[in-house]
Amino acid sequence: MLLRLDPQVYEALARWAGDELRSANAQIEFLLRRALSESGRLPGDVAPIPPRGRPPKPSE
């Protein structure tokens, strides 16, 4: 999906994403999900965002 943003908006978003250790794409998804949830428009069957960081090591 192509998303056109004002360059300054993108730079601010990218800095915010970096502060939260997310990619710009993940930050956009996070913000969209939060806005949808707060407005009561997020479908109930939407999978949660996977946790950030490395996957856990398998138990031995």
Backbone bond lengths (Angstrom), bond angles and torsions (degrees), N, CA, C in turn:
res aa  C-N    CA-C-N  psi(-1)  N-CA   C-N-CA  omega(-1)  CA-C   N-CA-C  phi
1 M - - - 1.435 - - 1.526 107.98 -
2 L 1.281 115.99 131.99 1.447 121.40 177.57 1.519 108.54 -90.16
3 L 1.322 116.68 130.52 1.460 121.70 178.37 1.521 107.32 -125.64
4 R 1.303 116.18 120.36 1.462 120.37 179.39 1.512 109.06 -96.58
5 L 1.309 115.86 122.77 1.451 122.28 179.11 1.522 109.61 -126.82
6 D 1.301 115.51 150.19 1.454 120.59 170.50 1.528 106.62 -58.92
7 P 1.316 118.47 135.71 1.471 120.08 -178.10 1.533 114.01 -55.55
8 Q 1.313 117.62 -36.79 1.460 119.72 179.14 1.524 111.41 -69.62
9 V 1.329 116.68 -35.05 1.466 120.32 176.25 1.524 109.34 -65.32
10 Y 1.336 115.92 -43.50 1.462 119.29 178.90 1.523 111.39 -62.08
11 E 1.331 117.24 -43.58 1.469 120.25 179.66 1.520 111.02 -61.47
12 A 1.331 117.53 -42.07 1.466 120.80 177.92 1.525 110.28 -64.27
13 L 1.325 116.97 -41.67 1.458 121.72 178.30 1.524 110.92 -64.01
14 A 1.321 117.11 -43.04 1.463 121.32 -179.82 1.531 110.95 -64.51
15 R 1.338 117.55 -39.69 1.468 119.94 176.80 1.522 110.56 -64.49
16 W 1.327 117.24 -43.61 1.465 122.06 178.90 1.525 109.48 -61.33
17 A 1.322 116.42 -45.02 1.463 120.76 179.03 1.528 110.11 -60.09
18 G 1.315 117.33 -44.24 1.460 120.85 178.93 1.518 112.27 -61.96
19 D 1.330 116.92 -38.29 1.463 120.93 177.95 1.525 111.53 -61.82
20 E 1.333 116.10 -30.63 1.461 121.38 -178.09 1.529 112.63 -102.72
21 L 1.335 115.56 12.84 1.474 122.79 178.66 1.528 112.15 56.40
22 R 1.317 115.79 43.02 1.457 121.80 176.10 1.524 108.34 -122.91
23 S 1.318 115.22 160.56 1.461 119.84 169.73 1.528 107.58 -78.58
24 A 1.316 116.74 164.38 1.464 119.69 176.91 1.531 109.60 -60.75
25 N 1.328 117.17 -39.70 1.458 120.92 178.71 1.531 111.23 -61.37
26 A 1.321 117.19 -45.59 1.467 121.05 179.52 1.527 110.96 -65.38
27 Q 1.332 117.13 -34.87 1.459 120.53 178.65 1.522 110.42 -67.00
28 I 1.330 117.38 -41.82 1.462 120.96 177.30 1.521 109.97 -61.26
29 E 1.342 117.59 -44.83 1.464 120.35 179.16 1.528 110.70 -63.15
30 F 1.316 117.23 -43.12 1.463 121.48 178.68 1.530 110.55 -58.30
31 L 1.317 116.47 -47.35 1.461 120.47 -178.49 1.524 112.12 -67.07
32 L 1.326 116.90 -40.05 1.463 119.92 177.83 1.520 111.28 -64.57
33 R 1.332 117.00 -42.49 1.465 119.90 178.56 1.526 111.06 -63.49
34 R 1.335 116.65 -41.43 1.465 119.91 179.99 1.529 110.28 -64.10
35 A 1.330 117.01 -44.07 1.465 120.53 179.01 1.527 110.97 -63.15
36 L 1.332 116.95 -42.67 1.471 120.20 178.52 1.527 111.08 -64.09
37 S 1.324 116.75 -41.53 1.466 121.04 179.75 1.531 110.89 -64.28
38 E 1.337 116.55 -46.76 1.460 120.77 -178.53 1.525 112.17 -64.40
39 S 1.327 117.22 -27.85 1.463 120.34 179.80 1.524 112.39 -91.86
40 G 1.359 116.36 -0.07 1.464 119.94 -179.51 1.510 113.55 74.60
41 R 1.319 117.64 22.09 1.467 121.67 -177.20 1.522 114.20 -109.37
42 L 1.314 118.18 -1.55 1.468 120.68 179.75 1.523 108.48 -78.22
43 P 1.339 117.68 120.96 1.461 119.25 178.84 1.535 111.32 -59.04
44 G 1.313 116.75 143.45 1.457 121.81 -177.27 1.510 114.56 -67.46
45 D 1.326 117.53 -21.18 1.464 119.86 -176.42 1.529 113.08 -97.40
46 V 1.328 117.58 15.08 1.467 121.21 178.10 1.524 108.58 -74.93
47 A 1.319 115.61 131.89 1.469 120.16 178.90 1.527 109.59 -68.11
48 P 1.327 117.40 146.42 1.463 119.07 178.18 1.528 111.12 -69.20
49 I 1.321 114.79 159.78 1.466 119.82 175.77 1.526 107.26 -68.76
50 P 1.327 118.34 132.30 1.472 119.67 178.25 1.527 110.44 -59.50
51 P 1.328 117.79 147.59 1.466 119.74 179.17 1.523 110.96 -62.17
52 R 1.319 115.13 151.36 1.466 120.72 179.41 1.518 110.08 -77.08
53 G 1.322 115.62 160.19 1.458 120.81 175.55 1.510 112.30 95.00
54 R 1.314 113.40 -172.73 1.463 120.49 -179.07 1.516 110.18 -74.99
55 P 1.333 115.81 147.84 1.466 118.44 175.84 1.531 109.53 -66.05
56 P 1.324 116.94 151.58 1.475 118.71 179.24 1.527 110.83 -64.00
57 K 1.337 115.15 149.75 1.462 120.01 176.59 1.529 108.44 -72.78
58 P 1.339 116.68 142.15 1.461 119.46 179.06 1.539 110.43 -65.13
59 S 1.305 115.15 144.68 1.465 120.22 177.27 1.512 109.82 -69.37
60 E 1.320 115.60 145.86 1.479 118.83 179.30 1.499 110.65 -98.80
